[in-house]
């Protein structure tokens, strides 16, 4: 008698937001690097657009582009974003975290690969030049179009809160064999045995409202969602993020990735649990 078992993938995907998850908010930090108080900029330049019905992400980038074009001292260029990304310091323990998770997975099951992905509604060009970029298999986020003078002119790619989920499906189905913007591939059905990594072997880490759609997918597909907070209490985070039952996180921890931190322990436990599930499936297949 043949016993049906789940298809086995030896891959675990750990997916991160960027701003306020791995590094301080990049818009605030970029503004401060130009000597512009970020709170004042948000209140006077961004919020009025939002009040007029603008999408929050578009309002933020429109205000940044406008400032860059109107003030030559605050000009945003590809080179300036690259330099800013190189100088941006991740939260404590981030740079060591990747190898620690891979090492723990290898100890439990040498056949398991841990891959890292980044999905941000922010400026992915900053992330691509940060010291942690080499650890990621892929990074997705908003990108600028630059004019002849080198300054930013418009967005050529935008990643909204809900569109983040598209990239979860993309990494699950594999990113090598289709174009980055191939939506037909992302949303077509793929047999479970052909998935690069099932969504129940995905860990998603994010800091709040922009991550709610991904939290929902993780709950729906039995992956793991982990919330990160900074400069607030867990109660304040839940209130601001307005998390519902279907968007709950497995744990909510401070943005501290050091060895003994609650956040790293949460990530370790999630990786360990998935490694054991993979080992169990491997036994079933081997019988």
Long-range contacts (C-beta under 8 A, 24 or more apart in sequence): 3-284, 3-287, 5-281, 5-284, 5-285, 6-192, 6-281, 6-284, 7-192, 7-193, 7-195, 7-198, 8-278, 8-281, 8-282, 8-285, 9-195, 9-196, 9-197, 9-198, 9-201, 9-278, 10-109, 10-111, 10-112, 10-113, 10-278, 10-282, 11-112, 11-113, 11-114, 11-115, 11-196, 11-197, 11-201, 12-105, 12-112, 12-113, 12-114, 12-115, 12-197, 12-201, 12-202, 12-203, 12-271, 12-274, 12-275, 12-278, 13-114, 13-115, 13-116, 13-117, 13-171, 13-172, 13-197, 13-201, 13-202, 13-203, 14-101, 14-114, 14-115, 14-116, 14-117, 14-202, 14-203, 14-205, 14-267, 14-271, 15-116, 15-117, 15-118, 15-119, 15-168, 15-171, 15-202, 15-203, 15-204, 15-205, 15-214, 16-116, 16-117, 16-118, 16-119, 16-205, 16-206, 17-118, 17-119, 17-120, 17-205, 17-206, 17-207, 17-210, 17-211, 17-228, 18-118, 18-120, 18-122, 18-124, 18-126, 18-127, 18-141, 19-120, 19-121, 19-122, 19-207, 20-207, 20-208, 20-228, 20-230, 20-255, 21-205, 21-206, 21-207, 21-228, 21-255, 22-90, 22-91, 22-94, 22-118, 22-132, 23-88, 23-89, 23-90, 23-91, 23-94, 23-130, 24-88, 24-91, 26-84, 26-88, 26-122, 26-123, 26-126, 27-60, 27-64, 27-122, 27-123, 29-84, 29-88, 30-64, 30-76, 30-84, 30-126, 33-84, 34-73, 34-74, 36-67, 36-74, 41-67, 55-160, 57-121, 57-142, 57-158, 57-160, 57-161, 58-155, 58-158, 61-142, 61-155, 61-158, 64-152, 65-144, 65-152, 65-153, 65-154, 68-151, 68-152, 69-151, 69-152, 69-153, 75-150, 75-151, 76-144, 76-151, 76-152, 77-146, 77-150, 77-151, 77-152, 78-125, 78-144, 78-146, 78-150, 79-150, 81-123, 81-125, 81-126, 81-129, 81-144, 82-125, 82-129, 83-129, 84-126, 84-129, 85-125, 85-126, 85-127, 85-128, 85-129, 85-130, 86-129, 86-130, 86-131, 88-126, 88-130, 90-130, 90-131, 90-132, 91-230, 91-255, 91-256, 91-257, 92-256, 92-257, 92-258, 93-256, 93-257, 93-258, 93-259, 93-261, 93-264, 94-132, 94-257, 95-131, 95-132, 96-257, 96-258, 96-259, 97-257, 97-264, 97-267, 98-132, 98-135, 100-259, 100-264, 100-268, 101-267, 101-268, 101-271, 104-268, 104-271, 104-272, 104-275, 105-271, 105-275, 108-272, 108-275, 108-276, 108-279, 109-275, 109-278, 109-279, 109-282, 111-278, 111-282, 112-274, 112-275, 112-278, 114-271, 115-171, 115-197, 117-167, 117-171, 119-159, 119-164, 119-167, 119-168, 119-214, 120-159, 121-159, 121-160, 121-161, 121-164, 121-210, 124-159, 137-171, 137-175, 138-171, 138-175, 140-167, 140-180, 161-209, 161-210, 161-211, 161-212, 161-213, 162-213, 164-210, 164-211, 164-213, 164-214, 165-213, 165-214, 165-216, 165-217, 168-199, 168-202, 168-204, 168-214, 168-217, 169-199, 171-196, 171-197, 171-202, 172-196, 172-197, 172-198, 172-199, 172-202, 199-223, 201-274, 201-277, 201-278, 203-267, 203-270, 203-271, 203-274, 205-267, 207-255, 208-237, 208-240, 208-241, 209-240, 209-241, 209-242, 212-241, 212-242, 212-243, 212-247, 215-243, 215-247, 215-248, 215-249, 216-246, 216-247, 219-246, 219-247, 219-248, 220-246, 224-250, 224-270, 224-273, 224-274, 225-249, 225-250, 226-250, 226-251, 226-252, 226-253, 226-263, 226-266, 226-267, 226-270, 227-251, 227-252, 227-253, 228-252, 228-253, 228-254, 228-255, 228-263, 229-253, 229-254, 229-255, 230-254, 230-255
